[in-house]
Amino acid sequence: MGGIKFGTDGWRAVISEDFTFDNVKKVAQSIADYIKNEGQQLKVKDKRIIIGYDTRFLSDKYAELVACVMGANGIKTILSDKSTPTPTVSFTIKDRGLIGGVMITASHNPARYNGIKFKTYYGSSAGPEITKRFEEYLGKSQIYYSSIDELRSKGVVTLEDIIPNHLGSIKRYVNLKLLKDSHTKVLVDSMYGTGNDYIAKLLEGGRCRVDTIHNQDNPSFGGINPEPILPNLKELAEKVRQDKYDIGLATDGDADRLGVALPNGRLLTGHKVMALLLLHLLEDRGMRGGVVQTLCGTVLINKICKKYGLPMYETPVGFKYIGELMVKEDILVGGEETGGVAFKNSIPERDGILSGLLILEMMAMRRKKILDILKAVDKEYGTYEYRRLDIKYPDDKKDKLLGLLKNSPPKGVLGEKVLEIKRTDGDKFICEDSSWLMLRLSGTEAILRIYAEAPTEKKAFKMLGFGKKLAFSV
């Protein structure tokens, strides 16, 4: 059905263009058809679904609309009574044994976008085999719809505050007393999203000082994209440096990803965030298990796994693949380059709030400043700088580029010989000095994503330039 296509993590589209009330109803009906025909066979404790939503324009109305379609189809539904982090929806599914859930969010996309994520019965994003079924069900049956008042009066749809139970699980996961007793000075940027002031509330009442910016709802996100990278975190980074905070933490629009600002005003890459969290669980908490990252993951993680003898897994881009593996295997940490990380004994889904608290726990347990911890990591494993470039790329060039990368791939990048090519998802060229370049075309947009990792930031940027020049040479 034109205008509706599920991508890496659900369906996203521009509000009032493709993301309309009519299209949301169509998608909701396709999900309802899937649940009635295929999902009801799942052996779960509770055949209800949960619906949550973020702080975007009309997200609450879209969520209510989805609940009205689900309820009219005879599917009992819990509807969040307020905007909520995506990991809260995933936690609720896993905690109660629900059949699944819907999250109304466009995550880190610009304010003009909204979207629908479907969460499976085990709390992670639906894989391509499920979203393909949604697309196949689109427009195949009548759309059933009842008013929210009617459905609530019948008890088919219930309103509930699902946030306290999720925050309670986070309290049990981290050493909250240790964090409260630390003298850490923290600045949290919620980026006008669902992270709200939850980190500050969890840590109140102790010696740890937590200040929060951008923690009020603002559907326009203050004119930035709610993605925890520069330039969106420029204000956080500057305030951390100028006001001498020990660290800055940022959660994205739906609070499943984490950004970290350092006292010197620089930001950590998502790769480094994942590496620190892995080292913390390994070295400070004595936990063990496998590690999974996407194809555009960092060499640093490979080195840590090699040192500790941990199984290392690699998936295509998209956290749904990581989540699926975390359910099947004994995984300690699963993460992606964008700062989304999941943990053993939690949910198989990214959690920005838990990730932020674990970074603070690492500092408290080691009694070290974050810069000192990073310095020790660089000394032990070497430096790795990761950069990414997203560029508009004409559709008429895509086939030519794919042909070039397959039939005449570069034998070297900036003088470094290419030793290995991986084509699991895009084309990744791994060089003899462990630096790598990757080109990956979007399946839903006219976008080319170029990724690079190198020993220095300067070289990483040069590799991006090499990739861009290669892409436009066809």
ABEGO torsion letter per residue (X at the ends): XBGBBBBABEBBBBBGBABBAAAAAAAAAAAAAAAAAAAAABBBABABBBBBBBABBGAAAAAAAAAAAAAAAGBBBBBBABBBBAAAAAAAAAAAGBAEBBBBBAEABBAABBBBBBBBAAGBBBBAAAAAAAAAABGABBBBBBBAAAAAAAGABBBBBAAAAAAAAAAAABBAAAAAABABBBBBBAGGBAAEAAAAAAABGBABBBBBBGABBBAAGGGBBBBBBOAAAAAAAAAAAAAGBABBBBBBAAGABBBBBBAAGBBBBAAAAAAAAAAAAAAAAGBBEBBBBBAABBAAAAAAAAAAGBBBBBBBBEAAAAAAAAAABBBABBBBAAGBBBBBGBBBBBBAAAAAAAAAAAAAAAGBBAAAAAAAAAAAAEBBBBBBBBBBBBAAAAAAAAAAAAABBBABBGGBBBABBBAABEBBBBBAAGBBBBBBBBAABBBBBBBBBBABAAAAAAAAAAAAAAAAAX
